[in-house]
Amino acid sequence: MEQAQIVLIGPVYPYKGGIAHYTSLLYRALSQTYKVRLLSYKMQYPRILYKKEQKDYDNDLFRIADAVFSINTANPVNWVKTARYIRSLRPEVVLIEWWHPYFAPCYWSVCRLLGRTRVMFICHNVFPHERFPLDRLLTKMVLRQGNYFVVHSSQDERDLVSIRQDAVYERTVHPTYNAFKVQNITKEAARSLLRISADEAVLLFFGFVRPYKGLKHLLRAMPEVRDRICNVRLLVVGDFAGDRQAYVDMINEEKIEKEVAIYDGYIPDREVEKFFAACDVVVLPYESATQSGIVQIAYGFDKPVIATDVGGLSDVVIQGKTGHLVPPGDVDALSAAIIGFFEDGEAEQFATEIRRESARYSWEKLVSAIAKLAGL
């Protein structure tokens, strides 16, 4: 059997979501230099835990033709077979993407069965966004099996060191998701598709709508923004994980029905481009965060970001250069930042700074960090 220098474990097409996109782009970048075998899941989450559709076969933008879908995260017999298969490949290092303690039993078992094979965890989140009892214990149990670690934010760096003081790690910024720019459509063309006029000031809130992402604060900021900025529109684009009606009620209470357009549901990969191309600025009013792939999608389209100063967002949103940072939950500060962005005409200046910073967010830089850690 042909030896693989690297085994990469994580979700990939047809699985949906940002981490699946990340896995695909990391695989492509690693494969420029190394022999890589990508192992994904034949069962990622059981239906009892994740009731929504996990896969999207209609959008193959991030498809990896030779990915092996072999891991059942809930089957101990499968874990033994997975470890045996990995050992047969004789990799120099196994890269495991980590973001939630659900995977703890599976990954702990596989790592233990790998013996002396070196393991590197790529931590999207050391601890989950939505904490629960035993999450720290489960995370510590698994990450103790790693030889090396990659983190993408100062928050994850602190969290990692809190459970592994001896951790050997590299902190690199989350690379840019520029693969969504498929057609390279203009702002004018994108707005035509969305029936938005050229003179509108357009804000974009994108991604799964969950309580910690703070959409309610942005909605409460909109009346002040509307009163100061003529012809403003907020696009809320993504799948509502909770009570959509609560947000609709808030929109009605704030009397911003004309200013807010909701695109509810999972956005296929090839449909992402038009929303980012059409907007002027992306807004992340998060209450908590480690890092966010949404920032990197925005930067892939040269779009500035207005975000809250939580977790590692300040690592990538540079105040006054690539966007603005405001305190979490501060509606007045959020509205002032949005108003100032439009009144001061900062869009082009910030876009120029984003392009200047682009090398900092390259996938090649991440590959170099992995190679340095593992001595490849």
Phi, psi and chi 1 to 4 in degrees:
 res  aa     phi    psi   chi1   chi2   chi3   chi4
   1 MET       -  135.3 -176.2  173.7  -68.8      -
   2 GLU   -64.1  133.4 -175.4  180.0    7.4      -
   3 GLN   -71.7  140.6 -179.7  179.9    4.3      -
   4 ALA  -107.8  129.4      -      -      -      -
   5 GLN   -68.0  -35.2  -71.0  173.4  -80.9      -
   6 ILE  -133.1  135.2  -62.7  171.0      -      -
   7 VAL  -109.3  125.2  169.6      -      -      -
   8 LEU  -110.2  126.6  172.9   60.6      -      -
   9 ILE  -115.6  123.9  -63.3  176.5      -      -
  10 GLY   174.2  172.6      -      -      -      -
  11 PRO   -75.0  150.0   30.5  -35.7      -      -
  12 VAL  -154.9  165.3   72.6      -      -      -
  13 TYR   -42.1  134.0  166.2   89.8      -      -
  14 PRO   -87.7    6.9   33.3  -37.2      -      -
  15 TYR   -65.6  146.2  -73.5  102.1      -      -
  16 LYS   -95.1  163.0  -58.7 -170.0  -65.2 -173.7
  17 GLY   106.0  167.7      -      -      -      -
  18 GLY   -63.2  -35.8      -      -      -      -
  19 ILE   -71.3  -32.8  -63.0  177.7      -      -
  20 ALA   -64.7  -40.4      -      -      -      -
  21 HIS   -62.3  -44.6  -59.4  145.4      -      -
  22 TYR   -57.4  -46.7  179.9  106.8      -      -
  23 THR   -58.7  -44.4  -55.6      -      -      -
  24 SER   -62.2  -47.5  173.9      -      -      -
  25 LEU   -69.1  -35.1  -65.3  173.0      -      -
  26 LEU   -66.5  -43.6  175.8   58.0      -      -
  27 TYR   -57.5  -46.6  172.3   85.3      -      -
  28 ARG   -62.0  -40.8  -67.4  172.7 -174.2  175.0
  29 ALA   -68.2  -43.6      -      -      -      -
  30 LEU   -63.3  -37.6  -72.3  167.4      -      -
  31 SER   -69.1  -13.6  -63.0      -      -      -
  32 GLN   -65.6  -24.2  -63.9  -64.1  -47.4      -
  33 THR  -124.0  -31.7  -53.7      -      -      -
  34 TYR  -122.6  159.9  -54.8  102.8      -      -
  35 LYS   -82.5  120.0  -67.8 -179.8  179.9  178.3
  36 VAL  -125.6  134.4 -173.8      -      -      -
  37 ARG  -112.5  124.1  180.0   59.0   53.8   87.6
  38 LEU   -99.8  119.4  172.3   55.2      -      -
  39 LEU  -107.9  126.2  -60.1 -172.5      -      -
  40 SER  -122.9 -163.0 -166.2      -      -      -
  41 TYR  -105.9  137.6  -46.0  108.1      -      -
  42 LYS   -89.4  -16.0   62.2 -179.4  178.0 -177.3
  43 MET  -148.9  111.9 -161.8  -73.0  -70.7      -
  44 GLN   -87.7  -65.1 -178.1  175.8 -143.8      -
  45 TYR  -119.0  136.9  -61.6  116.1      -      -
  46 PRO   -67.5  150.4   21.2  -29.4      -      -
  47 ARG   -58.8  -31.1  -74.0  -75.6 -176.5 -178.2
  48 ILE   -64.1  -25.7 -165.9  171.1      -      -
  49 LEU   -97.3  -31.0  -65.1  179.5      -      -
  50 TYR  -136.1   97.9 -165.5   92.6      -      -
  51 LYS   -81.8  -19.8  -64.8 -179.9  173.4   58.0
  52 LYS   -78.4  160.7  -66.6 -169.9  176.2 -176.4
  53 GLU   -62.6  127.7  179.2   54.4   54.5      -
  54 GLN   -91.6  -15.5  -61.5  176.3   42.3      -
  55 LYS  -122.8  154.6  -61.4  178.3 -179.5  179.2
  56 ASP  -140.0  100.5  175.5   16.4      -      -
  57 TYR   -81.7  -12.6  -71.5   94.9      -      -
  58 ASP   -80.0  -14.1  -65.7  -27.0      -      -
  59 ASN  -123.9  102.1  -67.9  -87.2      -      -
  60 ASP  -104.8   24.8   61.3   -6.1      -      -
  61 LEU   -57.8  -33.3 -175.2   61.2      -      -
  62 PHE  -109.1   23.2  -68.9   86.9      -      -
  63 ARG   -67.9  136.4 -178.8  173.9 -179.7  -93.7
  64 ILE  -113.8  113.6  -59.4  -61.7      -      -
  65 ALA   -62.3  -36.2      -      -      -      -
  66 ASP  -104.1   21.3   55.9   -4.0      -      -
  67 ALA   -64.0  143.4      -      -      -      -
  68 VAL  -107.3  117.3  178.5      -      -      -
  69 PHE   -98.2   90.1  -63.9   89.8      -      -
  70 SER  -128.1  -14.1   59.7      -      -      -
  71 ILE   -92.8  126.4  -58.9  172.8      -      -
  72 ASN  -107.3  109.7 -175.6  -39.4      -      -
  73 THR   -71.1   -7.5   61.8      -      -      -
  74 ALA  -116.2   10.7      -      -      -      -
  75 ASN  -121.2  104.3 -174.2  -21.8      -      -
  76 PRO   -59.2  -34.3  -26.2   35.9      -      -
  77 VAL   -62.4  -39.5  174.5      -      -      -
  78 ASN   -63.6  -35.1  173.5  -89.4      -      -
  79 TRP   -62.6  -39.3  -53.1  -18.7      -      -
  80 VAL   -64.1  -44.9  175.9      -      -      -
  81 LYS   -64.0  -38.5  -67.4  179.5  179.5  177.9
  82 THR   -62.8  -46.6  -64.0      -      -      -
  83 ALA   -63.0  -39.9      -      -      -      -
  84 ARG   -63.3  -41.9 -172.9 -179.0  -60.5  140.5
  85 TYR   -64.5  -44.2  175.2   67.3      -      -
  86 ILE   -60.8  -43.9  -66.5  172.0      -      -
  87 ARG   -60.5  -35.4  -71.4 -158.2  -53.1  -91.8
  88 SER   -65.6  -24.0   73.7      -      -      -
  89 LEU   -80.2  -15.8  -63.1  172.3      -      -
  90 ARG    51.2   53.1  -67.1  174.4  -72.5  127.6
  91 PRO   -72.8  154.6   30.7  -36.4      -      -
  92 GLU   -73.7  -31.5  -66.2 -177.1   47.7      -
  93 VAL  -156.5  147.1   65.2      -      -      -
  94 VAL  -109.1  123.4  178.1      -      -      -
  95 LEU   -99.1  121.3  -52.9 -177.1      -      -
  96 ILE  -117.0  124.7  -59.8  177.5      -      -
  97 GLU   -83.0  130.2  -64.5 -172.3   65.9      -
  98 TRP  -122.8  130.2  172.9 -100.3      -      -
  99 TRP  -150.1   -9.9   70.1   95.6      -      -
 100 HIS  -155.8  138.1 -161.2  -77.5      -      -
 101 PRO   -65.3   -9.2  -23.3   34.1      -      -
 102 TYR   -52.6  -36.3  161.6   75.9      -      -
 103 PHE   -79.2   -1.9  -63.3   94.1      -      -
 104 ALA   -55.1  -52.7      -      -      -      -
 105 PRO   -58.7  -43.3  -24.5   35.8      -      -
 106 CYS   -63.7  -53.1  174.0      -      -      -
 107 TYR   -69.9  -37.1  -72.7  165.1      -      -
 108 TRP   -60.2  -44.9 -179.1   85.7      -      -
 109 SER   -65.6  -46.1  -60.0      -      -      -
 110 VAL   -60.4  -45.6  169.0      -      -      -
 111 CYS   -61.4  -43.9  -71.7      -      -      -
 112 ARG   -61.6  -38.5  -63.6  -72.7  -69.9  179.4
 113 LEU   -77.6  -14.3  -68.2  165.5      -      -
 114 LEU   -77.2  -11.9  -74.7  177.2      -      -
 115 GLY    65.4 -120.5      -      -      -      -
 116 ARG   -88.9    1.2  -65.9 -175.1  178.1 -179.2
 117 THR   -62.5  130.6  -56.4      -      -      -
 118 ARG   -75.1  141.4  -63.4 -178.2  -59.9  163.2
 119 VAL  -125.1  133.8  172.5      -      -      -
 120 MET  -121.1  126.9 -178.4 -176.0  -57.2      -
 121 PHE   -96.2  127.7  -76.5   99.1      -      -
 122 ILE   -97.9  109.0  -61.6  177.3      -      -
 123 CYS   -94.0  103.1  -60.6      -      -      -
 124 HIS   -70.8  -41.2  -63.6  -85.2      -      -
 125 ASN  -141.5  129.2  -50.4  -59.0      -      -
 126 VAL   -67.9  -50.7  171.8      -      -      -
 127 PHE  -109.3  151.7  -60.2  124.4      -      -
 128 PRO   -68.3  156.6   27.3  -35.5      -      -
 129 HIS   -59.3  -43.0  -71.3  -58.6      -      -
 130 GLU  -107.0  101.7  -65.1  158.8  -37.2      -
 131 ARG   -70.3  155.6  -55.9  -64.9  -62.2  -91.2
 132 PHE  -151.8  162.1   61.8   89.8      -      -
 133 PRO   -57.6  139.9  -25.4   34.3      -      -
 134 LEU    77.2   -0.8  -62.0 -179.8      -      -
 135 ASP   -63.5  -37.1   62.4    2.3      -      -
 136 ARG   -66.6  -43.4 -177.3 -179.3  179.0   88.5
 137 LEU   -62.5  -45.7  177.0   63.4      -      -
 138 LEU   -64.0  -42.5  -70.7  168.1      -      -
 139 THR   -62.9  -45.4  -61.3      -      -      -
 140 LYS   -62.0  -41.2 -174.8  174.0 -177.4  178.4
 141 MET   -58.0  -42.6  178.4 -177.9   77.5      -
 142 VAL   -77.4  -48.5  175.8      -      -      -
 143 LEU   -67.8  -18.1  -63.1 -168.0      -      -
 144 ARG   -64.8  -17.9  -77.0  174.8   62.9   87.3
 145 GLN   -84.1   -8.4  -52.3  -53.4  -47.8      -
 146 GLY   -86.2  148.0      -      -      -      -
 147 ASN   -92.4  -32.3  -58.3   96.4      -      -
 148 TYR  -142.4  162.9  -40.1  103.2      -      -
 149 PHE  -144.5  146.1  -55.5   86.6      -      -
 150 VAL  -119.5  129.7  170.3      -      -      -
 151 VAL  -123.7  156.4  -64.7      -      -      -
 152 HIS  -114.8    8.3  -71.6  -41.8      -      -
 153 SER  -154.8  159.5   71.6      -      -      -
 154 SER   -64.8  -33.4   54.3      -      -      -
 155 GLN   -63.6  -45.1  179.9   64.8   56.6      -
 156 ASP   -67.5  -32.8  -84.1  -39.6      -      -
 157 GLU   -61.1  -46.8 -179.6  179.3   15.6      -
 158 ARG   -64.0  -41.5  -69.9 -169.7  -66.9  -89.7
 159 ASP   -65.2  -40.9  -71.2  -17.9      -      -
 160 LEU   -62.2  -48.4  173.8   63.3      -      -
 161 VAL   -65.4  -26.4  173.0      -      -      -
 162 SER   -67.4  -22.1   77.0      -      -      -
 163 ILE  -116.4  -13.0   57.8  173.2      -      -
 164 ARG  -139.9   83.3  -81.1  -70.1  -55.4  -94.4
 165 GLN   -62.8  -23.8  -67.2 -176.4   -8.1      -
 166 ASP   -95.7   13.2   62.7  -19.1      -      -
 167 ALA   -60.4  133.6      -      -      -      -
 168 VAL   -96.8  111.3  178.3      -      -      -
 169 TYR  -146.1  164.2   68.5   91.3      -      -
 170 GLU  -125.5  137.6  -74.7  -78.5  -25.1      -
 171 ARG  -104.7  116.9 -170.6 -178.3  105.1 -164.9
 172 THR  -126.6  148.5   67.1      -      -      -
 173 VAL   -69.4  151.1  -65.7      -      -      -
 174 HIS   -61.6  126.6 -167.1  -57.4      -      -
 175 PRO   -65.8  163.9  -19.3   32.2      -      -
 176 THR   -80.0  137.5  -62.8      -      -      -
 177 TYR   -90.4   75.8  -74.5  145.7      -      -
 178 ASN   -88.8   -0.1   48.0   20.7      -      -
 179 ALA   -72.1  -13.6      -      -      -      -
 180 PHE   -74.8  -14.0  -73.4  103.2      -      -
 181 LYS   -81.8   80.5 -168.3  179.2  -77.3 -171.9
 182 VAL   -84.7  -50.1 -179.5      -      -      -
 183 GLN   -99.3   -9.9  -61.7  175.6  -54.3      -
 184 ASN    53.9   45.7 -157.9   26.4      -      -
 185 ILE   -73.8  151.7   60.0  176.3      -      -
 186 THR   -78.8  165.0   64.0      -      -      -
 187 LYS   -59.3  -41.4  177.3 -173.2  -76.1 -170.6
 188 GLU   -63.0  -43.1  -67.3   73.4   21.5      -
 189 ALA   -67.4  -40.3      -      -      -      -
 190 ALA   -64.0  -42.1      -      -      -      -
 191 ARG   -67.3  -32.4  -69.3 -168.6  172.1 -165.1
 192 SER   -64.3  -42.0  177.0      -      -      -
 193 LEU   -61.9  -36.1  -71.2  171.2      -      -
 194 LEU   -94.5    1.9  -64.9  171.4      -      -
 195 ARG    59.7   47.0  -62.4 -178.2 -179.9  179.7
 196 ILE  -114.0  133.1  -61.3  171.5      -      -
 197 SER   -76.4  157.8   62.7      -      -      -
 198 ALA   -64.6  -27.5      -      -      -      -
 199 ASP   -91.4    3.5   62.4  -15.4      -      -
 200 GLU   -78.7  145.5  -70.8 -173.6   64.3      -
 201 ALA   -92.4  116.1      -      -      -      -
 202 VAL  -114.8  123.8  179.8      -      -      -
 203 LEU  -102.8  146.9  -46.4  170.6      -      -
 204 LEU  -126.8  123.7  174.8   62.3      -      -
 205 PHE  -109.2  118.9  176.4   98.6      -      -
 206 PHE  -128.6  141.9 -171.4   90.7      -      -
 207 GLY   116.3  178.6      -      -      -      -
 208 PHE   -54.9  132.5  -72.7  112.5      -      -
 209 VAL   -92.2  104.1 -178.1      -      -      -
 210 ARG  -125.8  156.4  -69.2  175.9  173.7  153.4
 211 PRO   -54.0  -40.8  -29.5   36.6      -      -
 212 TYR   -68.5  -13.5   76.5   87.3      -      -
 213 LYS   -82.2   -5.2  -67.3 -168.4  175.4 -178.8
 214 GLY    69.5   25.7      -      -      -      -
 215 LEU   -56.1  -33.5  175.2   58.2      -      -
 216 LYS   -58.9  -34.7   62.5 -176.7  179.9 -177.3
 217 HIS   -69.1  -38.0  -54.3  -57.7      -      -
 218 LEU   -67.3  -41.0  178.7   53.2      -      -
 219 LEU   -62.3  -39.3  -64.8  177.6      -      -
 220 ARG   -70.8  -23.0  -72.1  172.5  179.5  152.0
 221 ALA   -80.5  -19.1      -      -      -      -
 222 MET   -64.6  -36.6  -77.4  -59.1  -65.7      -
 223 PRO   -58.3  -43.5  -28.0   36.8      -      -
 224 GLU   -65.2  -41.2  178.8   67.5   18.0      -
 225 VAL   -61.7  -45.3  173.4      -      -      -
 226 ARG   -60.4  -38.8  174.9 -161.2   56.9 -156.4
 227 ASP   -70.3  -24.2  -67.7  -16.0      -      -
 228 ARG  -101.8  -30.5  -67.4  -77.4  -62.5  -83.7
 229 ILE  -113.3  116.0  -55.8  -61.6      -      -
 230 CYS   -69.4  140.9  -64.9      -      -      -
 231 ASN    58.7   52.9 -148.0    8.9      -      -
 232 VAL   -99.8  147.5   67.1      -      -      -
 233 ARG  -140.4  137.4 -175.9 -175.2  -60.3 -134.0
 234 LEU  -108.9  123.5  166.9   62.5      -      -
 235 LEU   -97.4  118.9  -51.7 -178.7      -      -
 236 VAL  -104.6  109.3  177.2      -      -      -
 237 VAL  -125.0  112.5 -177.1      -      -      -
 238 GLY   156.3  175.9      -      -      -      -
 239 ASP   -86.3  125.6 -160.9   -6.4      -      -
 240 PHE   -80.5  116.9  -78.0   74.3      -      -
 241 ALA   -80.3  -20.5      -      -      -      -
 242 GLY  -124.0 -132.6      -      -      -      -
 243 ASP   -87.0   96.4 -174.2    2.5      -      -
 244 ARG   -61.2  -36.3  178.6 -175.7 -174.7  -85.6
 245 GLN   -62.8  -32.1 -171.1   57.5   44.6      -
 246 ALA   -61.7  -36.8      -      -      -      -
 247 TYR   -73.4  -37.9  -66.5  102.0      -      -
 248 VAL   -62.5  -41.9  172.9      -      -      -
 249 ASP   -62.2  -39.3  -68.7  -16.5      -      -
 250 MET   -66.2  -39.8 -173.5  176.8  -62.9      -
 251 ILE   -60.3  -42.0  -69.8  168.9      -      -
 252 ASN   -67.5  -40.5  -67.2  -27.9      -      -
 253 GLU   -64.4  -38.2  -70.1  167.2    8.0      -
 254 GLU   -82.5   -5.2  -60.8  -70.4  -11.3      -
 255 LYS    57.5   47.2  -63.5 -179.7  172.4   55.0
 256 ILE  -120.5   27.5   50.7  173.4      -      -
 257 GLU   -57.9  -36.5  -59.4   93.7  -28.0      -
 258 LYS   -75.6  -21.2  -66.6 -179.0 -179.8  179.1
 259 GLU   -95.2  -12.1  -73.4   73.6   36.0      -
 260 VAL  -118.4  127.7  179.6      -      -      -
 261 ALA  -117.8  124.6      -      -      -      -
 262 ILE  -102.6  128.5  -66.4  178.1      -      -
 263 TYR  -114.9   90.8  -63.1   81.5      -      -
 264 ASP   -86.3  131.4 -175.9    5.6      -      -
 265 GLY   125.4  167.1      -      -      -      -
 266 TYR   -66.7  132.0  174.7   74.9      -      -
 267 ILE   -94.8  115.4  -54.9  -58.3      -      -
 268 PRO   -56.1  149.0  -24.6   35.1      -      -
 269 ASP   -54.0  -40.3  -63.8  -22.4      -      -
 270 ARG   -76.7   -7.6  -64.8 -178.1 -175.3  -83.1
 271 GLU   -98.1   -8.3  -60.8  -64.8  -45.0      -
 272 VAL   -64.5  -40.0  169.6      -      -      -
 273 GLU   -54.2  -43.6  179.3  175.4   13.9      -
 274 LYS   -64.7  -32.0   63.0 -174.3  177.4 -175.0
 275 PHE   -71.4  -42.9  -65.9  104.0      -      -
 276 PHE   -73.1  -36.8  -77.7   86.3      -      -
 277 ALA   -64.7  -35.0      -      -      -      -
 278 ALA   -76.9  -26.9      -      -      -      -
 279 CYS   -83.3  164.8   77.2      -      -      -
 280 ASP   -96.2  -34.2  -65.6  -63.3      -      -
 281 VAL  -154.1  146.8   63.0      -      -      -
 282 VAL  -102.6  135.8  178.6      -      -      -
 283 VAL  -118.2  127.6 -174.2      -      -      -
 284 LEU  -122.5   89.4  -77.3   69.5      -      -
 285 PRO   -87.6   42.4   33.2  -33.7      -      -
 286 TYR   -62.6  145.7  -67.5    3.6      -      -
 287 GLU   -86.1  -27.4  -64.6  175.7   -8.8      -
 288 SER  -152.3  155.9   64.4      -      -      -
 289 ALA  -171.4  159.2      -      -      -      -
 290 THR  -103.8  -62.0   49.1      -      -      -
 291 GLN  -149.0  177.6   42.2   83.0   27.5      -
 292 SER  -146.9  127.7  173.8      -      -      -
 293 GLY   -68.0  -19.1      -      -      -      -
 294 ILE   -63.5  -38.4  -56.0  -59.4      -      -
 295 VAL   -58.0  -42.6  175.1      -      -      -
 296 GLN   -74.5  -27.3  -59.1  -54.0  -23.8      -
 297 ILE   -65.8  -44.9  -62.2  176.4      -      -
 298 ALA   -57.2  -47.1      -      -      -      -
 299 TYR   -64.5  -29.9  -74.7  174.8      -      -
 300 GLY   -62.9  -20.7      -      -      -      -
 301 PHE  -108.5   13.0  -71.1   91.1      -      -
 302 ASP    59.4   32.7  -63.3  -24.9      -      -
 303 LYS   -99.4  130.3  -60.8  -64.7 -179.4  175.7
 304 PRO   -66.5  162.9  -16.5   29.7      -      -
 305 VAL  -130.2  132.2  175.0      -      -      -
 306 ILE  -108.2  117.8  -64.2  173.7      -      -
 307 ALA  -136.1  166.1      -      -      -      -
 308 THR   -86.2  151.6   46.1      -      -      -
 309 ASP   -85.9   74.2 -169.8    1.7      -      -
 310 VAL  -129.4  153.5  -66.0      -      -      -
 311 GLY    50.9 -129.4      -      -      -      -
 312 GLY  -102.1   14.6      -      -      -      -
 313 LEU   -64.0  -30.7  -66.5 -177.4      -      -
 314 SER   -71.5  -12.7   62.0      -      -      -
 315 ASP   -71.1  -25.6  -62.9  -22.7      -      -
 316 VAL  -119.0  -24.7  -70.8      -      -      -
 317 VAL   -96.3  109.7  179.6      -      -      -
 318 ILE   -92.7  113.8  -56.4  173.3      -      -
 319 GLN   -55.1  125.3  171.2   60.4   33.7      -
 320 GLY    78.3    0.5      -      -      -      -
 321 LYS  -122.5  -54.8  -74.1 -168.6  172.9 -177.2
 322 THR  -110.3    1.0   64.5      -      -      -
 323 GLY   165.1 -158.3      -      -      -      -
 324 HIS  -131.7  148.9  -71.3  -65.1      -      -
 325 LEU  -118.3  135.5  -67.8  165.8      -      -
 326 VAL  -131.5  159.2  -59.7      -      -      -
 327 PRO   -64.5  144.0  -19.4   31.5      -      -
 328 PRO   -64.7  139.8   24.3  -34.3      -      -
 329 GLY    76.5    1.6      -      -      -      -
 330 ASP   -94.1   93.6 -169.4  -28.7      -      -
 331 VAL   -63.0  -40.3  171.8      -      -      -
 332 ASP   -63.7  -43.2  -68.8  -22.3      -      -
 333 ALA   -66.3  -37.5      -      -      -      -
 334 LEU   -65.8  -46.9 -179.5   58.6      -      -
 335 SER   -64.1  -38.7   61.0      -      -      -
 336 ALA   -64.2  -39.3      -      -      -      -
 337 ALA   -65.1  -42.5      -      -      -      -
 338 ILE   -65.5  -46.1  -65.4  169.1      -      -
 339 ILE   -61.3  -45.7  -68.2  164.9      -      -
 340 GLY   -62.1  -37.9      -      -      -      -
 341 PHE   -58.1  -44.9  172.2   82.3      -      -
 342 PHE   -79.4  -41.5  -73.0  107.7      -      -
 343 GLU   -66.6  -33.3  -72.1 -172.6  -19.1      -
 344 ASP   -89.7   -3.0  -64.7  -19.7      -      -
 345 GLY    60.3   51.2      -      -      -      -
 346 GLU   -88.7   -5.4  -64.8  173.5  -35.5      -
 347 ALA   -56.7  -51.5      -      -      -      -
 348 GLU   -70.5  -39.4 -172.1   52.1   46.5      -
 349 GLN   -59.7  -46.3  168.9 -164.9  -22.2      -
 350 PHE   -67.1  -38.6  -74.4    1.1      -      -
 351 ALA   -60.8  -39.3      -      -      -      -
 352 THR   -62.1  -43.3  -61.0      -      -      -
 353 GLU   -65.0  -37.1  -69.8  -66.9  -22.3      -
 354 ILE   -62.1  -42.7  -69.3  167.0      -      -
 355 ARG   -64.8  -36.5  -71.9 -171.0  -73.7  -91.0
 356 ARG   -66.1  -30.8  -74.0  174.7 -179.7  165.4
 357 GLU   -87.4   -1.1  -70.3  -79.4  -44.8      -
 358 SER   -58.5  -36.2   60.6      -      -      -
 359 ALA   -63.4  -28.8      -      -      -      -
 360 ARG   -64.7  -25.7 -179.6  173.5  172.8 -122.5
 361 TYR  -106.4   23.7  -53.8  118.8      -      -
 362 SER   -81.5  151.4   70.7      -      -      -
 363 TRP   -69.3  -29.0  -72.0   93.0      -      -
 364 GLU   -62.2  -36.1  -69.1   73.8   19.9      -
 365 LYS   -66.2  -38.7 -172.3  167.1 -176.4  177.0
 366 LEU   -65.5  -43.5  174.1   57.3      -      -
 367 VAL   -60.0  -40.4  169.4      -      -      -
 368 SER   -62.0  -39.8  -65.0      -      -      -
 369 ALA   -64.9  -42.2      -      -      -      -
 370 ILE   -62.9  -45.4  -69.1  169.6      -      -
 371 ALA   -62.7  -39.7      -      -      -      -
 372 LYS   -63.5  -45.1  176.2 -177.2  175.2 -177.4
 373 LEU   -63.0  -46.4  -83.3  172.5      -      -
 374 ALA   -87.3   -5.4      -      -      -      -
 375 GLY    65.0   38.5      -      -      -      -
 376 LEU   -76.4      -  -61.7  175.2      -      -
